[in-house]
Amino acid sequence: MRALQVDINDNVAVVAQAVAEGEKVCVNDLEITAAGNIPIGHKIALCDIPAGEMVVKYGVPIGRANMDIKKGSHVHTQNTEDITTQLCQEYAKAFKKKVGAEK
């Protein structure tokens, strides 16, 4: 195995070693052809991720695709938007609602 998918809902996996364009990457029972070079520890798209869709790693959204990302592509800052502020606001709102601090 050359890449690790932590959660069944992940649409990316983390490569365990550097991958060159055209190399086959095994993720569980899936074999993906790398669409470009991917450095060790970076993400590879397990499926097509349309622009605007969430990038999911470890079972949670970690960013939003800012362009169409094709299966096998390197997923990193060049094709994702940071959603940290949005997620923090959503989590804070949900917590306040849970404890009765927001009506």
Kinemage of the C-alpha trace (Angstrom):
@kinemage 1
@onewidth
@group {chain A} dominant
@subgroup {mainchain}
@vectorlist {calphas} color= white
{ca met a 1} P 0.000 0.000 0.000
{ca arg a 2} L 1.390 3.349 -0.991
{ca ala a 3} L -1.394 5.586 0.324
{ca leu a 4} L -3.572 5.601 3.417
{ca gln a 5} L -7.301 6.311 3.517
{ca val a 6} L -8.190 6.723 7.196
{ca asp a 7} L -11.995 6.937 6.979
{ca ile a 8} L -14.396 5.329 4.515
{ca asn a 9} L -15.827 8.816 3.778
{ca asp a 10} L -12.441 10.300 2.819
{ca asn a 11} L -12.174 11.445 -0.785
{ca val a 12} L -8.386 11.792 -0.445
{ca ala a 13} L -5.621 9.532 0.816
{ca val a 14} L -2.138 10.365 2.113
{ca val a 15} L 0.760 8.961 0.103
{ca ala a 16} L 3.272 7.014 2.197
{ca gln a 17} L 6.110 7.724 -0.218
{ca ala a 18} L 6.738 10.196 -3.009
{ca val a 19} L 4.792 9.314 -6.147
{ca ala a 20} L 5.772 10.215 -9.695
{ca glu a 21} L 3.273 11.106 -12.394
{ca gly a 22} L 1.896 7.959 -14.030
{ca glu a 23} L 2.741 5.653 -11.124
{ca lys a 24} L 0.038 3.388 -9.744
{ca val a 25} L -1.013 4.087 -6.171
{ca cys a 26} L -2.768 1.379 -4.152
{ca val a 27} L -5.351 2.489 -1.606
{ca asn a 28} L -7.161 -0.431 -0.002
{ca asp a 29} L -8.609 -2.317 -3.025
{ca leu a 30} L -8.402 0.723 -5.302
{ca glu a 31} L -5.592 1.358 -7.786
{ca ile a 32} L -5.176 4.973 -8.923
{ca thr a 33} L -2.818 6.413 -11.515
{ca ala a 34} L -1.099 9.553 -10.247
{ca ala a 35} L -1.974 12.521 -12.458
{ca gly a 36} L 1.174 14.355 -11.345
{ca asn a 37} L 4.044 14.176 -8.884
{ca ile a 38} L 2.893 13.940 -5.263
{ca pro a 39} L 5.364 14.498 -2.392
{ca ile a 40} L 5.460 12.121 0.560
{ca gly a 41} L 2.787 12.951 3.135
{ca his a 42} L 0.598 14.824 0.654
{ca lys a 43} L -2.886 13.918 -0.543
{ca ile a 44} L -4.074 12.150 -3.676
{ca ala a 45} L -7.677 12.431 -4.878
{ca leu a 46} L -9.490 9.090 -4.660
{ca cys a 47} L -12.240 10.293 -6.993
{ca asp a 48} L -13.143 13.375 -8.990
{ca ile a 49} L -13.870 16.248 -6.594
{ca pro a 50} L -15.930 18.987 -8.278
{ca ala a 51} L -15.189 22.655 -7.583
{ca gly a 52} L -17.057 23.765 -4.467
{ca glu a 53} L -17.152 20.279 -2.895
{ca met a 54} L -15.508 19.527 0.437
{ca val a 55} L -12.179 17.736 0.608
{ca val a 56} L -12.586 15.092 3.318
{ca lys a 57} L -9.651 13.616 5.252
{ca tyr a 58} L -9.866 11.642 8.513
{ca gly a 59} L -13.648 11.662 8.034
{ca val a 60} L -13.955 15.454 8.357
{ca pro a 61} L -13.911 18.333 5.864
{ca ile a 62} L -10.485 19.968 5.688
{ca gly a 63} L -11.029 22.315 2.760
{ca arg a 64} L -13.139 23.098 -0.291
{ca ala a 65} L -12.050 22.365 -3.845
{ca asn a 66} L -11.501 25.715 -5.583
{ca met a 67} L -11.407 23.982 -8.977
{ca asp a 68} L -12.346 20.596 -10.370
{ca ile a 69} L -9.883 18.037 -8.990
{ca lys a 70} L -9.490 14.884 -11.047
{ca lys a 71} L -9.013 11.431 -9.549
{ca gly a 72} L -5.283 10.816 -9.025
{ca ser a 73} L -4.416 14.514 -8.693
{ca his a 74} L -2.242 16.048 -6.000
{ca val a 75} L -4.591 17.740 -3.513
{ca his a 76} L -2.989 20.669 -1.715
{ca thr a 77} L -3.159 24.458 -1.428
{ca gln a 78} L -3.074 24.957 -5.207
{ca asn a 79} L -6.553 23.450 -5.613
{ca thr a 80} L -8.235 23.839 -2.220
{ca glu a 81} L -9.622 26.715 -0.193
{ca asp a 82} L -9.007 26.980 3.550
{ca ile a 83} L -12.285 26.607 5.482
{ca thr a 84} L -10.882 26.771 9.014
{ca thr a 85} L -12.754 29.967 9.940
{ca gln a 86} L -16.037 28.639 8.546
{ca leu a 87} L -15.670 25.333 10.421
{ca cys a 88} L -14.798 27.076 13.693
{ca gln a 89} L -17.881 29.300 13.381
{ca glu a 90} L -20.117 26.294 12.637
{ca tyr a 91} L -18.697 24.277 15.548
{ca ala a 92} L -19.046 27.253 17.918
{ca lys a 93} L -22.658 27.834 16.843
{ca ala a 94} L -23.510 24.141 17.321
{ca phe a 95} L -21.861 24.110 20.749
{ca lys a 96} L -23.693 27.249 21.891
{ca lys a 97} L -26.985 25.758 20.731
{ca lys a 98} L -26.219 22.536 22.591
{ca val a 99} L -25.537 24.301 25.875
{ca gly a 100} L -28.449 26.699 25.457
{ca ala a 101} L -26.348 29.825 24.958
{ca glu a 102} L -27.919 30.542 21.540
{ca lys a 103} L -31.592 30.627 20.740
